[in-house]
Amino acid sequence: MQEISYRLDSLRALPAPYIAWKTLITVVLATALVAICAHIAMPLGFTPIPATMQTFAVLLLGLLFSPGAAFACLTLYLIEGALGLPVFSPHGPGGIAQLLGPSGGYLLSYPLAAGLASLLYRRGQRRFVAGIAAAGLASIVILAAGATWLGLLSHMRFSLVFAQSIAPFLPGDAVKVVAATTCVGILGSFGDASRHRTL
């Protein structure tokens, strides 16, 4: 009886439910960051794909979160958008129509790209160079998925697809990769300093 009582007390002491709730709340709140960045958007005129800050949020969350949490966060974001919540770029029809429209490939790649960035960053010991490489590869995945989707929808030649879905976004995406990695480095340093002060 004493052994059973001891095991029950040990189970009650486990912080797993608290960690799970904390992670869930963080994931839900993080979708708001993606939504805010999606509304920082500018149509380019010569392409149906607007320039947004969405990719920055995806890369940032990928580097900040574990692979599972990053994938879950961006999947939840897509579900929110599919249900009609105003989380996608305003330069589109919204809802499922936006997921199936010209920018659908970019959107649908977000969970995979965020999870990939997280996995590679952690394998690289969370160094700055590893962050650049992880975020850069994730950005390439997003662009490739977006171009493939647009090509399937429009049946345009590859040169036109490249000119409308990849080339205009390369400079901005390079800046977003560096910015996301820098932000994660700053947040990580701040967290380390906070832990040292509490010791």
C-alpha positions as a printed Julia matrix, in Angstrom:
199×3 Matrix{Float64}:
   0.0    0.0     0.0
   2.81   2.37    0.87
   4.45   1.68   -2.5
   1.19   2.42   -4.36
   0.71   5.6    -2.35
   4.26   6.68   -3.14
   3.72   6.13   -6.87
   0.47   8.13   -6.83
   2.21  11.01   -5.06
   5.0   10.9    -7.64
   2.49  11.07  -10.5
   0.77  14.07   -8.93
   4.12  15.82   -8.69
   4.87  15.5   -12.41
   4.76  18.93  -14.13
   3.81  17.43  -17.53
   0.22  18.84  -17.63
   1.54  22.32  -16.8
   4.16  22.09  -19.55
   1.58  20.81  -22.03
  -0.85  23.66  -21.28
   1.95  26.22  -21.43
   3.07  24.88  -24.82
  -0.51  24.85  -26.13
  -1.13  28.44  -25.07
   2.19  29.53  -26.6
   1.37  27.79  -29.89
  -2.06  29.43  -30.06
  -0.63  32.88  -29.31
   2.12  32.37  -31.89
  -0.49  31.98  -34.64
  -1.47  35.57  -33.87
   2.09  36.66  -34.72
   1.84  34.94  -38.11
  -1.53  36.6   -38.71
  -0.16  40.05  -37.85
   2.8   39.54  -40.17
   0.44  38.33  -42.92
  -1.38  41.66  -42.76
   1.89  43.52  -43.32
   1.5   42.99  -47.05
   2.02  44.84  -50.31
   0.69  43.76  -53.73
   3.33  43.84  -56.46
   1.04  44.23  -59.47
   2.92  41.98  -61.9
   2.31  38.85  -59.8
  -0.73  37.54  -57.93
   1.51  36.88  -54.91
   1.82  39.82  -52.5
   4.99  40.54  -50.55
   4.32  39.93  -46.85
   6.14  39.5   -43.55
   4.58  36.07  -43.13
   7.74  34.19  -44.02
   9.65  36.03  -41.29
   7.15  34.8   -38.69
   7.32  31.24  -40.01
  11.12  31.19  -39.86
  11.21  32.85  -36.45
   8.79  30.37  -34.91
  10.62  27.5   -36.58
  13.86  28.54  -34.9
  12.23  29.31  -31.55
  10.0   26.24  -31.18
  10.72  22.53  -31.11
   9.99  20.75  -34.43
   6.67  19.37  -33.15
   5.5   22.68  -31.7
   6.55  24.59  -34.84
   4.67  22.16  -37.08
   1.6   22.28  -34.82
   1.63  26.08  -34.67
   1.62  26.57  -38.44
  -0.91  23.77  -38.94
  -3.22  25.49  -36.47
  -2.69  28.76  -38.35
  -3.83  27.13  -41.6
  -6.87  25.64  -39.86
  -7.78  29.07  -38.49
  -7.54  30.52  -41.99
  -9.52  27.68  -43.56
 -12.29  28.28  -41.03
 -12.57  31.86  -42.23
 -10.71  33.71  -39.49
  -8.95  36.84  -40.85
  -5.42  35.48  -40.44
  -4.31  35.35  -44.07
  -3.05  38.27  -46.14
  -5.87  40.74  -46.9
  -4.83  40.63  -50.58
  -6.77  37.45  -51.22
 -10.23  35.91  -50.93
  -9.59  34.42  -47.49
 -10.67  31.04  -46.16
 -10.2   27.82  -48.11
 -10.27  29.8   -51.36
  -6.97  31.42  -50.38
  -5.43  28.03  -49.62
  -6.46  26.85  -53.09
  -5.52  30.1   -54.84
  -2.21  31.34  -56.3
  -0.55  31.71  -52.88
  -1.77  28.33  -51.61
   1.54  26.59  -52.16
   3.37  29.0   -49.88
   0.74  28.68  -47.16
   0.54  24.89  -47.24
   4.33  24.59  -46.98
   4.53  26.57  -43.72
   4.17  23.66  -41.26
   6.82  21.6   -43.05
   9.17  24.58  -43.45
   8.88  25.59  -39.78
   9.42  22.02  -38.58
  12.42  21.62  -40.88
  13.99  24.88  -39.72
  13.57  23.83  -36.09
  15.07  20.39  -36.66
  18.12  21.64  -38.55
  18.74  24.5   -36.13
  18.79  22.16  -33.15
  21.04  19.68  -34.92
  23.43  22.55  -35.54
  23.69  23.24  -31.79
  21.68  26.47  -32.22
  24.63  28.4   -33.61
  24.13  31.51  -35.73
  25.47  29.83  -38.88
  23.18  26.85  -38.27
  20.26  29.27  -37.9
  21.08  30.95  -41.21
  21.36  27.58  -42.95
  18.17  26.21  -41.38
  16.1   29.32  -42.07
  17.57  29.62  -45.57
  16.66  26.06  -46.48
  13.16  26.5   -45.03
  12.77  29.65  -47.12
  13.78  27.74  -50.25
  11.19  25.06  -49.42
   8.5   27.74  -49.15
   9.47  29.37  -52.45
   9.69  26.01  -54.24
   6.28  24.94  -52.97
   4.76  28.28  -53.92
   6.25  28.16  -57.43
   5.17  24.56  -57.98
   1.6   25.33  -56.9
   1.38  28.45  -59.05
   2.77  26.55  -62.04
   0.18  23.81  -61.66
  -2.64  26.33  -61.42
  -1.56  28.65  -64.22
   0.17  26.21  -66.64
   2.7   28.98  -67.37
   6.22  28.36  -68.61
   8.85  27.87  -65.92
  10.5   31.2   -66.73
   7.24  33.06  -66.08
   6.54  31.09  -62.91
  10.05  31.86  -61.66
   9.63  35.56  -62.49
   6.33  35.77  -60.6
   6.8   33.45  -57.64
  10.51  33.26  -56.8
  12.66  36.06  -58.23
  10.74  39.01  -56.7
  10.97  37.52  -53.21
  14.6   36.41  -53.05
  16.07  39.69  -51.72
  13.35  40.11  -49.09
  13.57  36.48  -48.01
  17.33  36.79  -47.56
  16.73  39.71  -45.19
  14.04  37.74  -43.34
  16.4   34.79  -42.88
  19.05  37.0   -41.28
  16.48  38.92  -39.23
  14.82  35.77  -37.86
  18.16  34.2   -36.93
  19.33  37.44  -35.29
  16.12  37.74  -33.28
  16.43  34.16  -32.05
  20.04  34.8   -31.04
  19.03  37.9   -29.08
  16.13  36.13  -27.38
  18.37  33.18  -26.56
  21.04  35.41  -25.04
  18.41  37.23  -22.99
  17.06  33.92  -21.73
  20.53  32.72  -20.75
  21.22  35.95  -18.89
  17.93  35.66  -17.02
  18.73  32.12  -15.92
  22.16  33.19  -14.67
  20.65  35.98  -12.6
  18.32  33.55  -10.84
  21.13  31.17   -9.85
